[in-house]
Amino acid sequence: MRKLLSTKYSAGAFSAAMLTLRLIFGILMMNHGYGKLKNFNETAAHMPNLFHMGSGFTTALVIFAEFFCALFIILGLFTRLATIPIIICMCYALFVTHNAEVFGKGEMATLYLGAFLVLLFVGPGRVSVDSMIGK
């Protein structure tokens, strides 16, 4: 009981928590990106146009963030750098696509945004490729 109420944690527990966060949110985000990648033309037809760059280009950027950057996060490779496109993508989803409805349609984007902000601030933990190559 005392351990449950303790505010102390070990480095191993912290690394396990970061690994769990990376795997869960990375796999879920990669699944979103895979669906968009598989149905690129249909997705591009419904994608709002970002800065008048064209919906096809915007869709490609979203797929890069949601699929490929999520893969890097799962591996723990260039983790902090890989979170930046996802954070931008989730801000786009929340504020443009879902009209900043944090507690409505944009709730999932808000959850993803929060998780990837934590990874940006804290890093991948010791169980990652970044840690193995000494970054």
C-alpha positions as CSV (number, residue, x, y, z in Angstrom):
1,M,0.0,0.0,0.0
2,R,2.8,2.4,0.9
3,K,4.3,1.9,-2.6
4,L,1.1,2.8,-4.3
5,L,1.0,6.2,-2.5
6,S,4.7,6.9,-2.9
7,T,5.8,9.8,-5.2
8,K,9.2,8.2,-5.7
9,Y,9.9,6.2,-8.8
10,S,12.9,4.3,-10.3
11,A,14.6,4.9,-13.6
12,G,13.4,1.5,-14.7
13,A,9.8,2.4,-14.0
14,F,10.1,5.7,-15.8
15,S,11.7,3.9,-18.9
16,A,8.9,1.3,-18.8
17,A,6.3,4.1,-18.7
18,M,7.9,5.9,-21.7
19,L,8.1,2.6,-23.6
20,T,4.4,1.9,-22.9
21,L,3.4,5.4,-23.9
22,R,5.5,5.2,-27.1
23,L,4.1,1.8,-28.1
24,I,0.5,2.5,-27.4
25,F,0.2,5.9,-29.0
26,G,2.6,5.1,-31.8
27,I,0.8,2.0,-32.8
28,L,-2.6,3.8,-32.6
29,M,-1.3,6.7,-34.6
30,M,0.3,4.4,-37.2
31,N,-3.0,2.7,-37.7
32,H,-4.6,6.1,-38.5
33,G,-1.9,6.8,-41.0
34,Y,-2.1,3.4,-42.6
35,G,-5.8,3.8,-43.2
36,K,-5.1,7.1,-45.0
37,L,-2.2,5.6,-46.9
38,K,-4.3,2.7,-48.1
39,N,-7.1,5.0,-49.3
40,F,-5.0,7.9,-50.4
41,N,-7.3,9.2,-53.2
42,E,-10.5,9.0,-51.0
43,T,-8.7,10.7,-48.1
44,A,-7.3,13.4,-50.3
45,A,-10.8,14.2,-51.6
46,H,-12.0,14.9,-48.1
47,M,-8.9,16.5,-46.7
48,P,-9.1,20.3,-45.9
49,N,-6.6,22.3,-47.9
50,L,-3.7,23.5,-45.7
51,F,-2.3,26.9,-46.6
52,H,-3.6,26.4,-50.2
53,M,-1.0,23.7,-50.9
54,G,-3.5,21.3,-52.4
55,S,-5.4,18.6,-50.6
56,G,-3.2,15.9,-52.1
57,F,0.0,17.5,-50.7
58,T,-1.7,18.0,-47.4
59,T,-2.8,14.4,-47.3
60,A,0.8,13.3,-48.0
61,L,2.1,15.4,-45.1
62,V,-0.5,14.0,-42.8
63,I,0.4,10.4,-43.9
64,F,4.1,11.2,-43.3
65,A,3.3,12.4,-39.8
66,E,0.8,9.7,-38.8
67,F,2.5,6.7,-40.4
68,F,6.2,7.2,-40.8
69,C,6.9,9.5,-37.8
70,A,4.8,7.1,-35.6
71,L,7.0,4.3,-36.8
72,F,10.1,6.3,-35.6
73,I,8.4,6.9,-32.3
74,I,7.6,3.2,-31.8
75,L,11.2,2.3,-32.5
76,G,12.4,5.2,-30.3
77,L,14.5,6.6,-33.2
78,F,14.8,10.4,-33.5
79,T,11.9,10.4,-31.1
80,R,11.7,14.1,-30.2
81,L,12.2,15.1,-33.8
82,A,9.5,12.7,-35.0
83,T,7.0,14.1,-32.5
84,I,7.0,17.6,-34.1
85,P,5.2,16.6,-37.3
86,I,2.6,14.6,-35.3
87,I,2.1,17.5,-32.9
88,I,1.5,19.9,-35.9
89,C,-0.8,17.3,-37.5
90,M,-2.8,17.0,-34.3
91,C,-3.1,20.8,-33.9
92,Y,-4.3,20.9,-37.5
93,A,-6.8,18.1,-36.8
94,L,-8.0,19.7,-33.6
95,F,-8.2,23.4,-34.7
96,V,-9.0,23.2,-38.4
97,T,-10.8,19.9,-38.9
98,H,-12.7,19.7,-35.6
99,N,-13.1,23.5,-34.9
100,A,-11.3,23.3,-31.5
101,E,-14.0,21.0,-30.0
102,V,-11.7,19.7,-27.3
103,F,-14.5,17.8,-25.6
104,G,-16.4,17.0,-28.7
105,K,-15.2,15.6,-32.1
106,G,-11.6,16.7,-31.4
107,E,-11.2,14.7,-28.2
108,M,-9.0,12.0,-29.9
109,A,-6.8,14.7,-31.4
110,T,-6.5,16.3,-28.0
111,L,-5.4,13.0,-26.4
112,Y,-2.9,12.3,-29.1
113,L,-1.6,15.9,-28.9
114,G,-1.1,15.5,-25.1
115,A,0.7,12.2,-25.4
116,F,3.1,13.4,-28.1
117,L,3.8,16.6,-26.2
118,V,4.8,14.5,-23.2
119,L,7.2,12.5,-25.5
120,L,8.6,15.8,-26.9
121,F,9.3,17.2,-23.4
122,V,10.5,14.0,-21.7
123,G,12.1,11.9,-24.5
124,P,11.8,8.2,-25.4
125,G,13.3,6.7,-22.2
126,R,16.2,4.2,-22.0
127,V,14.5,1.4,-23.9
128,S,14.9,3.1,-27.3
129,V,17.2,3.2,-30.3
130,D,18.0,6.8,-29.4
131,S,19.3,5.6,-26.0
132,M,21.3,2.8,-27.7
133,I,23.1,5.1,-30.1
134,G,23.8,7.6,-27.3
135,K,21.6,10.6,-28.4
